[in-house]
């Protein structure tokens, strides 16, 4: 059996590509819709209910993105699809139908936007090692954004309306409640990493697994601490550990990459120190 990187290109097998892409993009909304019908009848402990909601809100999107990322489309098509999905999100923010319909449509739109923008951008990254500074900068930005009172992530976390259209939700077993998990930034970055992996023949399964493990670590940390955890920090860290090729910076890229990582990490550490000092 040929490795993924040597198989027939997507353009040469449009029907197969259509089904893979459709399965990837529809997996999350279908799973949410089915879970919404079953969840209220399931009786489990509170801890298990919370854990199952987190797993559902993270596993299905990651698997769905990993399937959709196998299919490459033209840039114009990707941008058009992303624009339509983003317009849908704006519409849902203003007009919200029933909770189940809203969550299904929002989750679907978030996965579509992440695939269209993240994977498309990732496939256009010139060298695999460019993912290293991207990981450091994205993780640092996520930390600063969440901890700073004026940060976008902090504002979103404090706003139920913003969370309703910028985070993935999944039903909680044994109730009619819904729980948020991954945000659109987390999905976009994971899609970008998958796009880079596909474009540069990195171990694709390892890349997807790293995204899942990083997300799980963020969930465990949030459960034990009771605090909002910037998911991109563990996701980026596991990606760097799991993909040795992205740590091999080219000599021509080292100066810019090292300075960008140093500045981003310094800002993140300063923000973390300020937050810890204010708590004391």
Buried (B, 14 or more C-beta within 10 A) or exposed (E): EEEEEEEEEBEEEEEBBEEBBEBBBBBBBBBBBEBBEEBBEBEBEEEEBBBBBBBBBBBBBBBBBBBBBBBBBEEEEBBEBBEEBBEBBEEBBEEBEEBBEBBBBBBBBBBBBBBBBBBBBBBEBEBBBBBBBBBBBBBBBBBBBBBBEEBBBBBBBEEEEBBBBBBBBBBBBBBEBBBBBBBBBBBBBBBBBBBBBBBBEBBBEBBBBBBBBBBBBBBBBBBEEEEBBBBBBBBBBBBBEBBEBBEEBEEEBEEEBBEBBEEBBEBBEEBBEEBEEEEE
